[in-house]
Amino acid sequence: MGLKKFQIVFDNPWSTYYSGQPVTGRLLLTVDSPKKIRGIVIHFKGEAAVAWSETETRTKPSTPTATTTSAGNEGAASGSATAGSIQNVTVNYSSHEQYFENKFNLLGGSSGETELPAGDLCYPFATHLPPNLPSSFEGEHGHVRYTVKATLDRPWKFDQETKAAFTVISPLDLNTHPTAKEPVRKEVSKHFGFCCWSSGPLTITVSLPVSGYVPGQDIPVSVDVENNSDVPIREVKCTLRKLLTFTVTSPNKSTKKDNITIGELVLGSVEPHGTSSWTQVLKVPPLPPSNLNNCSIIDLNYDLKVRTVPLTSYQQPVVPVGVKPPGEVNGETANVHAGGATAGYNVPSPMGQPEAPENASWNIPSSDPDGQSEGAPNVQPNMAPQGPAPTPSLYPYLPPATFSESVFGPKNIKDAGDNQYTQGSLEYAPRYPVFNFQDK
């Protein structure tokens, strides 16, 4: 139809918003000649989805075999049965939550036709996010995702669609978590040995100045190792991990856990009957806040795991310093959990106004008021771009934040509701605030 441009542009240059804030933007089109259409529909959606597949081995039930009489007539089923066959079955697990949906016409309506004029066109749009939304998240087995899709409804032709995702942040105020400001110190001891032989203990002590951190901040990790055993320690590793639990409800309730390495320090060796101490830093990259509050099918936490690597095949003592549960010791490998490695922040308002689009001379056609759906926002054609409303900082001592894409990279946001003509920014990575402490 000569549609040269069909693009969604958010007024916020980072496409990042608080839950409860307005989301504003523009739909930009370039049309080479006037076109008849039914209308332009804008569709906002916020949802979470979890899915994975597993291959299960199942035995088909045995089936009775039929017998025949001497006259050749089929008789009753005999007591014997054929052995059940073994088969592999793929089982698809899934769950879904919807947080909000808003759909309305930018132009035209559900009946009749309207004309899309030629030239560069701009249609402003706006919606208001509900409060208490979970933060955006993209993972291997699930996501919390917020999207807007514009559909060009064309009579007797396939509809054309363009789609974009935006980031929603549910702030986690570390000031409301008293343990986030408390120092962490955990110690675990391990005896190497077998049968009638046992060596002295290997003792690991891990210390953090506080347990709550924000992206961009350094975590100073202090590790003390006292090796009273006869086993040489090749190296000590400190690993910052993201701990995920995905929950599905269909065909039955099940969970899948993922532990993903975010950052790692490799410290030195410790000789038998020797001691070593280190203090090094792990920088927190762009990450979503802990817990994913208000999402019941994805749970997110962080921990710091410290482990020793012996030169021999002895079991490795592990010291995870995590958020929950409180301290527990489990079996021969001493797992010590404590309140720590909590990621939290508020999202400061962007500095300055968003950048203008490439072509600033877009025409803004007037829409037919009768074609507006109930619930459509009152958007004026000459409405100026607006960033998020200023909000008081939860952390006035923190430096300004920049917004960086998640370190885990983009995901494709095309889903079952899209068609083969859906275009737009289909590769998306959430943006999270990163505080630059070096410039403070």
C-alpha positions as CSV (number, residue, x, y, z in Angstrom):
1,M,0.0,0.0,0.0
2,G,3.0,2.3,-0.2
3,L,3.6,2.4,3.6
4,K,7.2,3.6,3.8
5,K,7.4,4.0,7.6
6,F,5.4,2.5,10.4
7,Q,7.2,3.0,13.7
8,I,6.4,3.4,17.4
9,V,8.5,6.0,19.3
10,F,8.3,6.5,23.0
11,D,8.7,10.1,24.4
12,N,10.9,8.7,27.1
13,P,14.3,8.2,25.4
14,W,15.0,5.1,27.5
15,S,11.5,3.6,27.1
16,T,11.6,3.0,30.8
17,Y,8.8,3.9,33.3
18,Y,7.7,3.4,36.9
19,S,4.6,1.4,37.6
20,G,1.8,3.9,38.0
21,Q,3.3,6.4,35.5
22,P,1.9,7.5,32.2
23,V,3.4,6.1,29.0
24,T,3.3,8.5,26.1
25,G,4.6,8.3,22.6
26,R,3.9,8.7,18.9
27,L,3.0,6.4,16.0
28,L,5.0,7.6,12.9
29,L,3.9,6.8,9.4
30,T,5.1,7.7,5.9
31,V,2.5,7.0,3.2
32,D,3.1,7.7,-0.5
33,S,-0.5,8.4,-1.4
34,P,-3.9,8.6,0.3
35,K,-5.2,5.2,1.4
36,K,-8.6,3.9,2.6
37,I,-8.4,2.1,5.9
38,R,-10.9,1.1,8.6
39,G,-8.7,2.6,11.3
40,I,-5.5,2.5,13.4
41,V,-5.8,0.5,16.7
42,I,-3.3,0.8,19.5
43,H,-2.9,-2.1,22.0
44,F,-1.1,-1.9,25.3
45,K,-0.4,-5.2,27.2
46,G,1.5,-6.2,30.3
47,E,1.9,-9.9,31.1
48,A,4.1,-12.7,32.4
49,A,4.5,-16.1,30.7
50,V,6.5,-19.2,31.6
51,A,7.0,-22.1,29.3
52,W,9.2,-25.1,28.7
53,S,9.1,-28.6,27.2
54,E,10.2,-31.9,28.7
55,T,10.5,-35.3,27.0
56,E,9.0,-38.1,29.2
57,T,9.2,-41.8,28.7
58,R,5.9,-43.5,29.0
59,T,4.6,-47.1,28.7
60,K,1.4,-47.5,26.7
61,P,-1.2,-49.7,28.5
62,S,-1.2,-53.3,27.4
63,T,-4.0,-54.2,25.0
64,P,-5.8,-57.6,25.1
65,T,-5.4,-59.9,22.0
66,A,-8.4,-61.5,20.4
67,T,-8.8,-65.3,19.8
68,T,-10.7,-67.0,17.1
69,T,-12.8,-70.2,17.3
70,S,-12.2,-73.2,15.0
71,A,-15.0,-72.0,12.8
72,G,-13.0,-68.9,12.2
73,N,-15.4,-66.6,14.2
74,E,-13.9,-64.1,16.5
75,G,-14.1,-65.1,20.1
76,A,-13.9,-63.2,23.4
77,A,-10.7,-61.5,24.4
78,S,-8.3,-63.9,26.0
79,G,-6.6,-63.3,29.3
80,S,-3.2,-62.8,27.5
81,A,-2.2,-59.3,26.5
82,T,0.5,-57.7,24.4
83,A,3.3,-56.0,26.2
84,G,3.0,-52.2,26.5
85,S,5.3,-50.3,24.2
86,I,7.7,-47.6,25.4
87,Q,7.4,-44.2,23.8
88,N,8.8,-40.7,24.3
89,V,6.3,-38.0,24.8
90,T,6.9,-34.3,24.7
91,V,5.0,-32.5,27.4
92,N,4.6,-28.7,27.1
93,Y,4.4,-26.8,30.5
94,S,3.1,-23.3,30.7
95,S,1.6,-20.6,32.9
96,H,0.4,-17.0,32.2
97,E,-0.5,-13.9,34.1
98,Q,-2.0,-10.7,32.7
99,Y,-1.4,-7.4,34.5
100,F,-3.2,-4.9,32.3
101,E,-4.5,-4.4,28.8
102,N,-5.7,-1.2,27.1
103,K,-6.9,-1.1,23.5
104,F,-8.3,1.9,21.6
105,N,-8.5,3.6,18.2
106,L,-6.1,6.3,17.2
107,L,-7.9,6.8,13.9
108,G,-11.2,5.6,12.5
109,G,-13.4,3.0,14.2
110,S,-14.9,-0.5,14.0
111,S,-17.3,0.4,11.2
112,G,-16.9,2.3,7.9
113,E,-13.7,3.5,6.3
114,T,-11.5,6.6,6.7
115,E,-8.8,8.0,4.6
116,L,-5.1,7.9,5.6
117,P,-3.6,11.0,4.0
118,A,-0.3,11.0,2.2
119,G,2.9,12.2,3.7
120,D,4.6,12.0,7.0
121,L,2.0,11.4,9.8
122,C,2.2,11.4,13.6
123,Y,-0.4,10.1,15.9
124,P,0.2,10.7,19.7
125,F,-0.8,8.0,22.1
126,A,-0.9,7.7,25.9
127,T,-1.9,5.2,28.6
128,H,-1.5,5.1,32.3
129,L,0.3,2.2,33.9
130,P,-1.5,0.5,36.9
131,P,0.4,0.6,40.2
132,N,2.1,-2.4,41.7
133,L,3.3,-3.9,38.4
134,P,6.2,-6.3,38.5
135,S,9.5,-5.2,36.9
136,S,10.3,-6.2,33.4
137,F,12.2,-9.4,33.1
138,E,13.4,-11.6,30.2
139,G,14.7,-15.1,30.9
140,E,15.2,-18.4,29.2
141,H,12.0,-20.0,30.5
142,G,9.8,-17.0,31.1
143,H,9.4,-13.2,31.0
144,V,7.5,-10.2,32.4
145,R,6.9,-8.1,29.4
146,Y,5.2,-4.8,28.5
147,T,4.4,-4.0,24.8
148,V,2.5,-1.7,22.6
149,K,1.3,-2.7,19.2
150,A,-0.3,-0.5,16.4
151,T,-2.5,-2.2,13.8
152,L,-3.4,-0.7,10.5
153,D,-6.8,-2.2,9.8
154,R,-7.2,-2.5,6.0
155,P,-10.4,-3.6,4.2
156,W,-10.0,-6.7,2.1
157,K,-6.2,-6.9,2.8
158,F,-4.0,-8.3,5.5
159,D,-3.6,-6.0,8.5
160,Q,-0.2,-4.4,9.0
161,E,1.3,-4.3,12.5
162,T,4.2,-2.6,14.3
163,K,5.3,-3.5,17.8
164,A,7.6,-2.3,20.5
165,A,8.4,-3.2,24.1
166,F,9.1,-0.8,27.0
167,T,10.6,-1.4,30.4
168,V,8.6,-1.1,33.7
169,I,10.4,-0.8,37.0
170,S,8.8,-1.6,40.3
171,P,11.2,0.2,42.7
172,L,12.7,-1.8,45.6
173,D,13.5,0.7,48.3
174,L,16.4,-0.7,50.3
175,N,15.6,1.7,53.1
176,T,12.5,-0.4,53.8
177,H,14.8,-3.5,54.3
178,P,16.7,-3.0,57.5
179,T,18.9,-6.0,56.9
180,A,20.2,-4.4,53.6
181,K,22.3,-1.9,55.6
182,E,23.7,-4.6,58.0
183,P,27.2,-6.1,57.5
184,V,27.4,-9.8,56.6
185,R,29.9,-12.2,58.1
186,K,29.6,-15.9,57.5
187,E,32.0,-18.7,58.4
188,V,32.0,-22.4,57.5
189,S,34.4,-25.2,58.3
190,K,35.1,-28.5,56.5
191,H,37.0,-31.6,57.4
192,F,38.6,-33.6,54.6
193,G,39.0,-37.3,55.1
194,F,37.8,-40.8,54.5
195,C,37.6,-44.1,56.4
196,C,39.8,-43.9,59.5
197,W,41.8,-40.8,58.3
198,S,40.8,-37.2,58.8
199,S,42.8,-34.0,58.5
200,G,42.4,-30.7,60.2
201,P,39.6,-28.3,59.2
202,L,39.5,-25.8,56.3
203,T,37.7,-22.7,57.5
204,I,36.3,-20.0,55.2
205,T,35.1,-16.6,56.4
206,V,33.2,-14.3,54.0
207,S,32.5,-10.6,54.9
208,L,30.5,-7.9,53.2
209,P,30.1,-4.3,54.5
210,V,26.4,-4.3,53.8
211,S,24.0,-6.8,52.2
212,G,22.1,-4.5,49.8
213,Y,23.5,-3.1,46.6
214,V,22.4,-1.3,43.4
215,P,23.5,-1.7,39.8
216,G,26.8,0.1,39.2
217,Q,27.9,-0.3,42.8
218,D,31.0,-2.4,43.8
219,I,30.6,-5.2,46.2
220,P,33.8,-5.4,48.3
221,V,34.2,-9.1,49.1
222,S,36.5,-10.1,51.9
223,V,37.5,-13.8,52.1
224,D,39.7,-15.3,54.8
225,V,40.8,-18.9,54.4
226,E,42.5,-20.9,57.2
227,N,43.7,-24.2,55.8
228,N,44.6,-26.5,58.7
229,S,44.1,-29.6,56.5
230,D,46.7,-31.6,54.5
231,V,44.9,-30.7,51.3
232,P,46.3,-27.9,49.1
233,I,43.7,-25.5,47.8
234,R,44.2,-24.6,44.1
235,E,42.0,-21.5,44.1
236,V,39.1,-19.8,45.8
237,K,36.1,-18.6,43.6
238,C,33.5,-15.9,44.4
239,T,30.5,-16.0,42.2
240,L,27.6,-13.5,42.1
241,R,24.5,-15.5,41.0
242,K,21.0,-14.8,39.9
243,L,18.6,-17.4,41.4
244,L,15.4,-18.0,39.4
245,T,12.4,-20.1,40.1
246,F,9.8,-20.5,37.3
247,T,6.4,-22.0,38.1
248,V,3.9,-23.5,35.7
249,T,0.3,-24.5,36.3
250,S,-0.5,-26.5,33.1
251,P,-0.9,-29.4,32.7
252,N,0.0,-29.5,36.4
253,K,1.9,-27.4,38.8
254,S,5.7,-27.7,38.5
255,T,8.8,-25.6,39.0
256,K,12.1,-25.2,37.3
257,K,15.1,-23.5,39.0
258,D,18.0,-21.7,37.2
259,N,21.2,-20.4,38.8
260,I,22.9,-18.0,36.4
261,T,26.4,-16.6,36.9
262,I,26.5,-12.8,36.8
263,G,30.1,-12.1,37.8
264,E,33.0,-14.1,39.2
265,L,36.3,-13.5,41.1
266,V,39.1,-16.1,41.0
267,L,41.3,-15.6,44.0
268,G,44.6,-17.3,44.8
269,S,45.7,-20.6,46.3
270,V,46.2,-21.8,49.9
271,E,48.9,-24.2,50.9
272,P,48.2,-26.9,53.5
273,H,48.4,-25.5,57.0
274,G,48.5,-22.0,55.5
275,T,46.3,-18.9,55.6
276,S,45.3,-16.4,52.9
277,S,43.1,-13.3,52.8
278,W,41.7,-11.2,49.9
279,T,39.5,-8.2,49.5
280,Q,38.3,-7.7,45.9
281,V,35.3,-6.1,44.3
282,L,32.5,-7.4,42.1
283,K,30.6,-4.7,40.2
284,V,26.8,-5.1,40.0
285,P,25.7,-4.9,36.3
286,P,22.3,-3.8,35.0
287,L,19.8,-6.1,36.8
288,P,16.2,-6.2,37.7
289,P,15.4,-5.7,41.4
290,S,15.1,-8.7,43.7
291,N,11.9,-10.7,44.2
292,L,9.8,-9.6,41.1
293,N,7.1,-8.5,43.5
294,N,3.5,-9.0,42.2
295,C,4.5,-11.8,39.9
296,S,3.6,-15.2,41.2
297,I,5.1,-17.4,38.4
298,I,8.7,-16.1,38.4
299,D,10.8,-15.6,41.5
300,L,14.1,-13.8,41.5
301,N,16.9,-13.5,44.1
302,Y,20.6,-13.0,44.1
303,D,23.4,-14.6,46.2
304,L,27.2,-14.6,46.5
305,K,28.7,-18.1,46.5
306,V,32.3,-18.6,47.7
307,R,33.9,-22.0,47.2
308,T,37.3,-23.5,47.3
309,V,38.8,-25.8,44.6
310,P,41.1,-28.4,46.1
311,L,43.8,-30.0,44.0
312,T,42.2,-33.4,44.7
313,S,38.7,-34.6,44.2
314,Y,37.5,-33.8,47.7
315,Q,34.1,-32.2,48.1
316,Q,34.3,-28.4,47.9
317,P,33.2,-26.3,50.8
318,V,30.6,-23.7,49.6
319,V,29.5,-20.5,51.3
320,P,26.5,-19.0,49.6
321,V,25.6,-15.5,51.0
322,G,22.1,-15.0,49.8
323,V,18.8,-13.3,50.6
324,K,16.7,-16.0,52.1
325,P,16.3,-18.3,54.0
326,P,18.1,-17.5,57.2
327,G,21.2,-19.5,58.2
328,E,21.0,-23.2,57.7
329,V,23.7,-25.9,57.5
330,N,22.9,-28.8,55.2
331,G,24.7,-32.1,55.1
332,E,28.4,-32.5,54.6
333,T,28.6,-29.4,52.4
334,A,28.0,-26.5,54.7
335,N,25.6,-24.1,53.0
336,V,25.4,-20.9,54.9
337,H,22.7,-18.4,53.8
338,A,22.3,-14.9,55.1
339,G,20.6,-11.7,54.2
340,G,22.8,-10.3,51.4
341,A,23.3,-9.5,47.7
342,T,20.0,-7.8,47.5
343,A,19.6,-5.7,44.3
344,G,17.3,-2.7,44.6
345,Y,16.9,0.8,43.5
346,N,14.5,3.5,42.4
347,V,14.5,4.9,38.9
348,P,15.4,8.6,38.8
349,S,13.7,10.8,36.2
350,P,15.7,11.3,33.0
351,M,17.6,14.5,32.7
352,G,16.4,16.9,30.0
353,Q,13.8,16.3,27.3
354,P,13.7,13.2,25.0
355,E,15.3,13.5,21.6
356,A,13.2,14.5,18.7
357,P,12.4,11.9,16.0
358,E,14.5,11.9,12.8
359,N,11.9,14.0,10.9
360,A,10.5,16.7,13.2
361,S,8.0,18.0,10.6
362,W,5.4,15.2,11.1
363,N,1.8,16.1,10.3
364,I,-0.7,15.3,13.0
365,P,-4.0,14.4,11.3
366,S,-7.2,14.9,13.4
367,S,-8.9,11.7,14.4
368,D,-12.7,11.2,14.1
369,P,-14.0,11.6,17.7
370,D,-16.8,9.2,16.9
371,G,-14.2,6.5,16.1
372,Q,-12.5,6.7,19.5
373,S,-13.0,3.6,21.6
374,E,-14.3,3.9,25.2
375,G,-11.3,4.3,27.5
376,A,-9.0,6.0,24.9
377,P,-6.9,8.7,26.5
378,N,-7.6,12.3,25.7
379,V,-4.5,13.1,23.6
380,Q,-4.3,16.5,21.9
381,P,-2.8,16.5,18.4
382,N,-0.1,19.0,19.3
383,M,0.8,17.3,22.5
384,A,4.5,17.8,23.4
385,P,6.7,14.9,24.3
386,Q,6.9,14.3,28.0
387,G,9.3,12.3,30.1
388,P,8.4,10.5,33.3
389,A,7.1,12.9,36.0
390,P,9.8,13.8,38.5
391,T,9.8,11.8,41.6
392,P,11.8,12.2,44.9
393,S,14.8,10.0,45.0
394,L,14.7,7.1,47.4
395,Y,18.5,7.5,47.7
396,P,19.5,11.1,47.7
397,Y,23.1,10.1,48.3
398,L,23.3,8.1,45.1
399,P,24.6,9.7,41.8
400,P,22.4,10.1,38.8
401,A,21.6,6.9,36.9
402,T,21.9,6.0,33.3
403,F,19.8,3.3,31.8
404,S,21.6,0.3,30.3
405,E,20.3,-2.9,28.7
406,S,20.3,-6.1,30.7
407,V,23.7,-7.9,30.5
408,F,21.8,-11.0,29.3
409,G,21.0,-9.4,26.0
410,P,17.9,-9.1,23.9
411,K,15.0,-11.5,23.4
412,N,12.6,-11.8,20.5
413,I,9.2,-10.4,21.6
414,K,7.1,-11.9,18.8
415,D,4.3,-14.1,20.2
416,A,1.2,-16.0,19.2
417,G,-0.8,-12.8,18.9
418,D,1.4,-11.5,16.1
419,N,1.2,-12.3,12.4
420,Q,3.7,-12.6,9.6
421,Y,3.3,-8.9,8.8
422,T,4.2,-7.7,12.3
423,Q,7.3,-5.4,12.2
424,G,9.0,-3.0,14.6
425,S,11.6,-3.5,17.3
426,L,11.1,-7.2,17.8
427,E,14.5,-7.7,19.5
428,Y,14.3,-6.3,23.0
429,A,16.3,-6.1,26.2
430,P,15.0,-4.4,29.4
431,R,16.8,-1.4,30.6
432,Y,17.8,-1.0,34.2
433,P,19.3,2.0,36.0
434,V,23.0,1.9,36.6
435,F,24.5,4.4,39.1
436,N,28.0,5.8,38.3
437,F,29.7,6.1,41.7
438,Q,33.0,7.2,40.1
439,D,31.5,10.5,39.1
440,K,29.8,11.1,42.5
